[in-house]
Amino acid sequence: MTVESSGTVEPSGMLAQRPALRPDVLVSPPLLRAASTVHLVKNPHTGGSFEVGAKECFLISRLDGGRTLEEIGAEYAQHFGKRLGEANWRQLLGLLGSRGLLAGAPGPGAPGPGAPGPGPAARQPASRVPPEGGGMVVGGVLRGRVRMVADAEAATAALHRALRPLLRPVVLLPLLALTLVMEVLLAFRAGELGRDTWWLAQHPVALLAVCVVIWFSIALHELAHGLAARHYGATVHEIGLRWRLPLAIMYCTVGDYVYLRHRRHQLVIAGAGAFVNLVVLLPAAAWWYALPPDDSTRKVLSGLLLLGSFQALVNLVPLPPLDGYAMLSHALRISRYAPESGRYLRLRMRDRAAAAAYPRRARTLYTAYAVGSAVLVCCVLTGAAAAAYVFLTSS
C-alpha cells in the first residue's frame, strides 16, 4: 500500500475529518521481518491480523479522534519529508474500515464502492482465534487433541485470582535464586545423578512414579504460561490435552502477547513454564540432599532431579518450537526468526546484491542465528552421543 505523495495537499472536507481507531484494536511493537520493520494489527473480535509497515503504523497510531487528517498529515510530512494526498487517505481508511477497525465501522466485510482493497503492506490474516466450545476432539485415535476447559479465559482468570498474592517479585525472585543455586549444585553432582538415573531405569515401578511426577510438571508448565499471560493482559485461547501415542501432554494456547508493549512481560510469559518446572523440583532437591548416599529413595530422587532439570532446561534452548526460541525472538523483536534466517542465507548464496540490501542489523542477526543454531545442534548431538557412551560403558 502506497501512502505518500510528493504533491502539496490543500485543506478540504476530507482532511478536516477526525477518524478514530477502535480502542480495542491491537498494534504490536516494531518487529523485524526479512528486510523490513513491520507491525501486526489485529481485530480482537474476529481474530484477523495483518502486517503494516512503519509508515502505515505511524498513521494508524495517530487516529485517535482528536486530530484531523490534515494535522496527522503534517506530522507525517515533518517526520518522513513527504505529504499525503486524499487518495492515500482513502486507501488507508478504506482498508481499516473494511476490516472493522475504525470506530463506528459496521464490521469487516467487503469494501464500499470505490474503496481500495488491501495492498502489499496489508497481508492476509496471520492468526485466528480458535472456535469456542469444550470437549471437541480434533484428530483421531493415534494423534489429536481435545479441549479440557470450555472457557479457558474464565479458568485462568479464576486461577489468577487465587494465586495473585504469589505473583509478586518478593516471592518470585527468591524462588528464581533458589532454582539457580539448585541447578549449580546438581551440576557438580552430575556423575552421581547419572549413575542413580541408570539404576532408576532398571526399576520400572520407581521409573513410572518419576514419569508421572514429570507429566504433572509438564501440565503445570502449560498452566504457568496461561497464568503469566493473564497476569500481563494477554489472552488464553485454549487449554486441552494433545496426544501422539504413546505420548499425551497438556497444552495451553496463549494469544496476543506479541502485542504487549513491554519486552519483559513477553519474556516472562514465554519462560514461565520452565521456571515452574524448576520450582517443582525444589522440595525434591531438599529431600535428596538430606538423605544418605546409599538410600534407595535418594536414587529415585536423583532420577527425578536429573530428568526434571533436563526437561526444564531443554525448553530454554533457542530452537523452534521451544520456549527459548520464543524468548530470543521477543528479546530481539524479530518475527519468524528461524525461517527468515534460512531465507536470508539462501538469498545470500544466489543473489548477494539482494542480500546486501538487507539492513545491517538484519544481516547480522540472521547470520548469527543461522551459525549459532547450527553450532548448537552439533553440540547437542555430540553431548547426547557422549552421554549415551558413558551410560553404556559404565553399565
ZIDA-V934854 format. One line per field, one symbol per residue. ss: DSSP state (@ for helix, = for strand, . for the rest). phi: phi as a letter, one per 30 degrees, with the letter a starting at -180 (. if undefined). burial: # if it has 9 or more other ideal C-beta (glycine too) atoms within 8 Angstrom, else .. Layout:
ss: ???
phi: ???
burial: ???
This chain:
ss: ....=........@@@...==....==...===..=======......=====@@@@@@@...=....@@@@@@@@@@@@..=..@@@@@@@@@@@@@=..=.....=............................===...=====....@@@@@@@@@@@@@@@..@@@@@@@@@@@@@@@@@@@@.@@@@@@@@@@@@..@@@@@@@@@@@@@@@@@@@@@@@@@@@@...==========..=========.@@@...@@@@@@@@@@@@@@@@@@@@@@@@@@@@.....@@@@@@@@@@@@@@@@@@@........@@@@@@@@@@.=..@@@@@@@@@@@@@@.@@@@@...@@@@@@@@@@@@@@@@@@@@@@@@@@@@@@@@@@@.
phi: .cbbbdddcdebdddddbdbdedcdcbdddbdbhcbcbbcbbcddcidbacbdddddedddcdciccddddddddddddcibcccdddddddddddddciccdiddkdldddeiddddcddcddedabddddkciddcjbddalabdcbdbdddddddddddceedcbedcddddddddddeddddddcddddddddddddcbeddddddddddddddddedddeddddddcjdccdababcbbeccbbdbbccbidddddcddddddddcdddddeddddedddddedddddcdddddddedddddddddddddcddbdcddddddddddchbchdddddddddddddcadddddddeeddddddddddddddddddddddddddddddddddd
burial: #.###...#....###.#####..####.####...########.###############.##...####.##.###....#####.################.#.....#...##.##.##.....................####.#..#..###.##..#...#...##..##.##..##.##...#.#########.....##.##..###.################.#.########.....############..#.##################.##.##..#......############.###.#####..#########.####.##.######.##......#..#...##.###.##.##..##..#......#..##....
